[in-house]
Amino acid sequence: MPELPEVETIRQGLLKRALRRHLAALEVHNPLVIVGSADDFAETIAGRRIESVLRKGKALALELVGKNGTAPRYLLVRLGMTGQFTVAPQGAPLEPHTHVRILFEGGAEEIRYRDPRRFGRLRCCTREQLDQVFASLGPDAPQITLEQFFQAMQGRRGAVKLWLLNQKMLAGLGNIYADEALFEAGIHPLAQPGRIAEAAARRLHRAVRRVLTRAVALQGTTFRDYIDIEGRPGNFEPRLKVYQRTGEPCRRCGHDIRRVVVGGRSSHFCPHCQPRPHYLAAASRVRAVPEDTPPRTAVRLRRVVLRTSKHKSPPGRFRVNSVHAARHR
C-alpha cells in the first residue's frame, strides 16, 4: 500500500510534469472508483488548470482552477492498496485496470489512474470539503513537532505499532515505515506509547522523520504495484532494515529478524535491538509466526496472548498470562 513517501514522490512528479497544464477532457472507464456521479466528476474537472498539488499523510489533492474567476475545485486522490497515478503519452496502449484518463490540452500526454484492486478513490471536492478531509487526519508525520508527538502518546496503552498506524494520531505512516522507524529507535512494536520513556520517545520522533526523508529521497518502496509518475519503481527496498526480512540476520547485530501479527498487521523487528519492554500492550492479541513454517502444515501459527498483569510487577518485569500452541489435527 502506498505510504507517505510514495504519495510524496507522486506529488513531486506532478509538480514537474503537470503543473499549470490545462485538462482538455476526462474519460471514466470504471465509475466505481469515483466518489459521487462520474458524469459530474468529468464535467467539473474538464477545462480546468492544475494550479498546485497538495498532500497530507497519504491523501493527494490537485488544485484545479477554472476560467472567469470560478472557485477552484480539488481532485482528491486516495491510492488505496494498488493505485497508480502516472503521466503517459496519449497514444500509449492502455494497461488493464486503467479506470480514469485525464487528457492534457495539446493531445500529447495524459494522466492515467490504474488500480487493479479498486480500493482507491478519486473525488472532486470544494476547498471546504478538502479541509474537512485533512482535518480528520493527525499531524503530517514529517511535520509533527516533538510537543505534538509527546501529547499524542500520552495515556495510550495499545501497541505502539498500532498507534503509529493510526492516521488520526499521525498521518502518513503504514506498515513499512512504522516497522523501520521502530527499529531505528530501538523500540519493540508491543511497547505502550504512554509508557515509553522520554528519551526513547525522542528517538522515535527523530526516527520517523529520518526514515520518511530517506524514503522520499529514493522515491519510495516497491514490492509489486507502486510506481512513480514516470512509471518507475521506488529504490528504497534495498535499504529496509526489518520489513519483510523475517528470518534474515539483522543488519546491525546479526540476530534473526522476527515477525508477529499485531491487530491483524505484520510487525517485523529485531529481538536484540528492540528488546521487550517492561510493560507490553494491554489486551494485545499477537500471533507469533514460526520462521520456516508454511501455512497448513503440521505446526500451525502459535497464538500468544500477552496482557499486562493486573498485579504490580518489579521494574523490568512483565507477565505472559497464557500461551496457546494450536496444532494442525
Secondary structure, DSSP 8 states (H G I E B T S, - for coil): ---HHHHHHHHHHHHHHTTT-BEEEEEES-GGGBSS-HHHHHHHHTT-EEEEEEEETTEEEEEEE-STT---EEEEEE-TTT-EEEEEETTS---TTEEEEEEETTSSEEEEEE-SS---EEEEE-HHHHHHHHHTS--BTTT--HHHHHHHHTT--S-HHHHHH-TTTSBS--HHHHHHHHHHHT--TTB-GGGS-HHHHHHHHHHHHHHHHHHHHTT---SSS---TTS---S-GGG-SSTT-TTSB-TTT--B-EEEEETTEEEEE-TTTS---SSB-TTEEEEE--TT--TTSSB--EEEEE---SS---TT-----EEE--B--
